[in-house]
C-alpha cells in the first residue's frame, strides 16, 4: 500500500472514532466520484436534528485541528450544507460535508461507517454502495494498457549462466570476521513473544520496586503503559499517532489506563499500577485469541 493510501485509511479510521464522540451525529460515510484520486478524500457527516449542525461542525473541526493537525482549512456553505476543506502536510486533501439527514449530497459511490436512521441507505442507490474504500492509486489506463502490451511482448530466452568455480583463498591468520549487523526486531511481534516481553518487563519492575529503584520502576511501568496504549489503539483501528489518539477512544479504555499511573512513587501505588497494566494486557490478549 502506498503512503497516500495508508494516509487515507488512517484518516478514515480516526474520523470514525471522532464522530462517535460527537453528540447528535447519526450518519457518517466515506464518499467519492472518481476512484483514481487517492489524495482526495470526502466524508459526509449528518444529523437528524438540523439545529445541532452548527455544534456538530464546531466539535468536529476542533477534534480535527487537535488530533489530525491540518496545515490549511477553508470553509464555505451552500444549499444548507457546510463544506470544510482540510489540507495536510502528507499531501492528503479532505473535504468534510456537514448537513442534515434530509439534505445529503450526491456522489458516485458511498461507504457507510454509521447510518443510525438509515438515511444514507434510503438516499444513495444500493448499486453504488461499497463495502470498502474503492479508491486506488493505480492509473486508469493501467489495466487496458497492460493487456495490450502483454499480447505483443515476448521475453528473450534466458541466458545460461556460466559455471564459474572460484579458487579457494586462504584467509590470513590475522583476518577479522566480516561485520554483520544484528537483525532488527520485527514490528509485529508474535503472540508468544509479546507475552514473554510483557511478563519480563513486569518482573523487572517488581524487582526494581522491591529493591528501592523507584525511578527505574516508574520508567519500566511507563514503557508498559506505552505498549498498552499502542495495543488499545490498534484494537480500535488506529495504526499511528497513538498518544494523540488514545483520548478519543471510549471512556472505559481511558479509565483503565488512568489506574496505571502510580498515585505516589512508593511501593504500594506502584504495585497497584503494575497490577492494573497486567490486567489490561491479559484482557487485550484474550480478545486477540478469540
C-alpha positions as CSV (number, residue, x, y, z in Angstrom):
1,X,0.0,0.0,0.0
2,X,1.4,3.4,-1.0
3,X,1.9,6.1,1.6
4,X,-1.0,8.2,0.4
5,X,-3.4,5.2,0.5
6,X,-2.2,4.4,4.0
7,X,-2.9,8.0,5.0
8,X,-6.4,7.7,3.6
9,X,-7.1,4.6,5.6
10,X,-5.7,6.1,8.8
11,X,-7.7,9.3,8.5
12,X,-10.9,7.3,7.9
13,X,-10.3,5.2,11.0
14,X,-9.6,8.3,13.1
15,X,-12.6,10.2,11.9
16,X,-14.8,7.2,12.5
17,X,-13.7,7.3,16.2
18,X,-14.1,11.1,16.4
19,X,-17.6,11.4,15.0
20,X,-18.8,8.8,17.6
21,X,-17.7,11.2,20.3
22,X,-19.9,14.0,19.0
23,X,-23.5,14.1,20.2
24,X,-26.1,14.3,17.5
25,X,-24.2,12.6,14.7
26,X,-26.3,9.9,13.1
27,X,-24.7,9.4,9.7
28,X,-21.0,9.2,8.7
29,X,-20.0,8.0,5.3
30,X,-16.9,7.9,3.0
31,X,-17.9,9.1,-0.5
32,X,-16.4,9.9,-3.9
33,X,-16.9,10.2,-7.6
34,X,-13.6,9.1,-9.0
35,X,-11.8,6.0,-7.7
36,X,-8.4,7.2,-9.1
37,X,-7.8,10.3,-6.8
38,X,-6.2,8.8,-3.7
39,X,-5.0,12.2,-2.4
40,X,-8.6,13.5,-2.2
41,X,-11.0,12.1,0.4
42,X,-14.6,13.0,1.0
43,X,-16.8,12.5,4.1
44,X,-20.4,13.3,4.9
45,X,-21.4,13.8,8.5
46,X,-25.1,14.4,9.1
47,X,-27.6,14.7,12.0
48,X,-31.3,14.1,12.2
49,X,-31.5,17.4,14.2
50,X,-30.7,20.3,11.9
51,X,-30.5,22.7,14.9
52,X,-27.5,20.7,16.2
53,X,-25.4,21.0,12.9
54,X,-23.5,24.1,14.0
55,X,-22.3,22.4,17.2
56,X,-21.5,19.2,15.3
57,X,-19.4,21.1,12.9
58,X,-17.6,23.1,15.6
59,X,-16.9,19.9,17.7
60,X,-15.6,18.0,14.6
61,X,-13.4,20.9,13.5
62,X,-11.9,21.2,16.9
63,X,-11.1,17.4,17.0
64,X,-9.6,17.5,13.5
65,X,-7.5,20.6,14.4
66,X,-6.3,19.0,17.6
67,X,-5.6,15.4,16.5
68,X,-5.1,15.5,12.7
69,X,-3.3,18.9,12.6
70,X,-4.2,20.2,9.1
71,X,-1.9,22.9,7.6
72,X,-4.8,24.7,6.0
73,X,-8.6,24.9,6.5
74,X,-11.2,26.5,4.1
75,X,-14.9,26.6,4.9
76,X,-18.0,27.6,2.9
77,X,-21.7,27.0,3.0
78,X,-24.1,26.1,0.1
79,X,-27.6,24.8,0.0
80,X,-27.8,24.3,3.7
81,X,-24.6,22.3,3.9
82,X,-21.2,23.2,5.4
83,X,-18.2,22.3,3.3
84,X,-14.9,22.2,5.2
85,X,-11.7,21.6,3.2
86,X,-8.6,20.4,5.1
87,X,-5.1,20.1,3.6
88,X,-2.4,18.0,5.3
89,X,1.3,18.0,5.1
90,X,1.3,14.4,3.7
91,X,-0.4,15.7,0.5
92,X,-3.9,14.5,1.5
93,X,-6.9,16.8,0.9
94,X,-10.0,16.0,2.9
95,X,-13.5,17.5,2.5
96,X,-16.0,17.1,5.3
97,X,-19.6,17.9,4.5
98,X,-21.9,18.6,7.4
99,X,-25.6,18.5,6.7
100,X,-29.0,17.3,7.8
101,X,-30.2,13.8,7.1
102,X,-32.7,15.1,4.6
103,X,-30.1,17.1,2.7
104,X,-27.4,14.5,1.8
105,X,-25.2,15.4,-1.2
106,X,-25.0,13.2,-4.3
107,X,-21.8,11.2,-5.0
108,X,-20.8,8.4,-7.4
109,X,-20.2,5.9,-4.6
110,X,-20.5,5.7,-0.9
111,X,-19.4,3.6,2.0
112,X,-21.2,3.8,5.4
113,X,-19.4,3.8,8.7
114,X,-22.5,4.9,10.6
115,X,-26.1,5.1,9.4
116,X,-28.2,5.0,12.6
117,X,-31.5,6.1,11.0
118,X,-30.9,4.6,7.6
119,X,-30.8,8.0,5.9
120,X,-27.8,7.1,3.7
121,X,-29.2,3.7,2.8
122,X,-32.5,5.4,1.7
123,X,-30.9,8.2,-0.2
124,X,-28.0,6.5,-2.1
125,X,-28.6,3.8,-4.7
126,X,-27.7,0.3,-3.4
127,X,-25.6,-0.3,-6.6
128,X,-23.2,2.5,-5.6
129,X,-22.6,1.2,-2.1
130,X,-19.1,-0.1,-1.3
131,X,-18.0,-2.4,1.5
132,X,-14.5,-0.9,1.4
133,X,-12.8,2.2,0.0
134,X,-12.6,1.5,-3.7
135,X,-10.0,4.2,-4.3
136,X,-6.8,3.1,-5.9
137,X,-3.5,4.9,-6.7
138,X,-3.1,3.0,-9.9
139,X,-3.6,5.0,-13.1
140,X,-6.9,4.4,-15.0
141,X,-5.2,3.1,-18.1
142,X,-3.1,0.5,-16.4
143,X,-5.4,-2.5,-16.9
144,X,-6.1,-1.8,-20.6
145,X,-2.5,-0.9,-21.4
146,X,-1.1,-4.0,-19.7
147,X,-3.4,-6.3,-21.6
148,X,-2.4,-4.9,-25.0
149,X,1.3,-4.9,-24.1
150,X,1.3,-8.4,-22.8
151,X,-0.1,-9.7,-26.1
152,X,2.8,-8.3,-28.2
153,X,5.7,-8.7,-25.8
154,X,7.9,-11.7,-25.8
155,X,10.6,-12.1,-23.2
156,X,14.1,-13.0,-24.6
157,X,15.3,-16.5,-23.8
158,X,17.2,-16.6,-20.5
159,X,20.9,-16.9,-21.0
160,X,22.5,-20.0,-19.4
161,X,24.8,-18.9,-16.6
162,X,28.4,-19.9,-16.9
163,X,29.7,-22.3,-14.4
164,X,32.5,-20.4,-12.5
165,X,34.2,-22.2,-9.7
166,X,36.2,-19.7,-7.6
167,X,39.6,-20.7,-6.5
168,X,39.7,-21.1,-2.7
169,X,41.5,-18.3,-0.9
170,X,43.1,-18.9,2.4
171,X,42.3,-16.3,5.0
172,X,45.3,-14.8,6.7
173,X,45.8,-15.7,10.3
174,X,45.1,-12.1,11.4
175,X,41.9,-11.8,9.4
176,X,39.0,-10.1,11.2
177,X,35.5,-11.6,10.7
178,X,33.2,-9.6,8.4
179,X,30.8,-7.3,10.3
180,X,27.2,-8.5,10.2
181,X,24.7,-6.1,11.8
182,X,22.3,-7.7,14.3
183,X,18.8,-8.3,12.8
184,X,16.3,-5.7,13.7
185,X,13.3,-6.8,15.7
186,X,10.1,-7.3,13.6
187,X,7.4,-4.7,14.1
188,X,4.7,-7.3,14.5
189,X,5.7,-9.5,17.5
190,X,4.3,-12.9,17.7
191,X,1.8,-13.6,20.4
192,X,4.3,-15.7,22.4
193,X,7.0,-13.0,22.1
194,X,4.5,-10.4,23.3
195,X,3.6,-12.4,26.3
196,X,7.3,-13.0,27.1
197,X,8.2,-9.4,26.6
198,X,5.4,-8.1,28.9
199,X,6.0,-10.5,31.7
200,X,9.7,-9.9,31.6
201,X,9.1,-6.2,32.0
202,X,6.6,-6.8,34.8
203,X,9.2,-8.9,36.7
204,X,11.9,-6.2,36.1
205,X,9.5,-3.6,37.6
206,X,8.7,-5.8,40.6
207,X,12.4,-6.3,41.4
208,X,13.1,-2.6,40.9
209,X,10.2,-1.7,43.3
210,X,11.4,-4.3,46.0
211,X,15.0,-3.1,45.6
212,X,14.1,0.5,46.1
213,X,14.9,1.6,42.5
214,X,11.9,3.9,42.3
215,X,12.8,5.8,39.1
216,X,13.8,2.6,37.2
217,X,10.5,1.0,38.3
218,X,8.5,4.1,37.2
219,X,10.2,4.2,33.8
220,X,9.5,0.5,33.3
221,X,5.9,1.0,34.2
222,X,5.8,3.8,31.7
223,X,7.2,1.6,28.9
224,X,4.5,-1.0,29.6
225,X,1.8,1.7,29.5
226,X,3.1,3.0,26.2
227,X,2.8,-0.5,24.8
228,X,-0.7,-0.9,26.1
229,X,-1.8,2.4,24.5
230,X,-0.5,1.2,21.2
231,X,-2.3,-2.1,21.6
232,X,-5.6,-0.4,22.5
233,X,-5.4,2.0,19.6
234,X,-4.7,-0.8,17.1
235,X,-7.6,-2.8,18.5
236,X,-9.8,0.2,17.7
237,X,-8.5,0.6,14.1
238,X,-5.9,3.3,14.8
239,X,-2.5,2.4,13.4
240,X,-0.3,5.5,14.1
241,X,-0.1,8.6,16.3
242,X,-1.2,6.6,19.3
243,X,-0.6,9.1,22.1
244,X,-2.6,11.8,20.2
245,X,-5.4,9.3,19.5
246,X,-5.9,7.5,22.8
247,X,-8.0,10.2,24.4
248,X,-10.5,9.9,21.5
249,X,-11.3,6.3,22.5
250,X,-14.2,5.2,24.7
251,X,-14.1,6.2,28.4
252,X,-13.6,2.7,29.6
253,X,-10.2,2.4,27.9
254,X,-9.0,5.7,29.4
255,X,-10.4,4.8,32.9
256,X,-8.5,1.6,32.8
257,X,-5.3,3.3,31.7
258,X,-5.6,6.0,34.4
259,X,-5.1,3.2,37.0
260,X,-1.7,2.5,35.6
261,X,-0.3,5.8,36.8
262,X,1.1,5.4,40.4
263,X,-0.5,7.9,42.8
264,X,2.9,8.2,44.5
265,X,6.4,6.9,43.8
266,X,6.0,4.4,46.6
267,X,5.8,0.6,46.8
268,X,2.0,0.2,47.3
269,X,0.9,2.6,44.5
270,X,3.5,1.3,42.0
271,X,2.5,-2.3,42.6
272,X,-1.2,-1.3,42.1
273,X,-0.3,0.4,38.8
274,X,1.7,-2.6,37.7
275,X,-1.3,-4.9,38.5
276,X,-3.6,-2.6,36.5
277,X,-1.2,-2.9,33.5
278,X,-1.1,-6.6,33.7
279,X,-4.9,-6.8,33.9
280,X,-5.3,-4.6,30.8
281,X,-2.7,-6.6,28.9
282,X,-4.3,-10.0,29.7
283,X,-7.7,-8.8,28.7
284,X,-6.4,-7.5,25.4
285,X,-4.6,-10.7,24.6
286,X,-7.7,-12.7,25.4
287,X,-9.6,-10.7,22.8
288,X,-6.9,-11.4,20.2
289,X,-7.1,-15.1,21.0
290,X,-10.8,-15.3,20.3
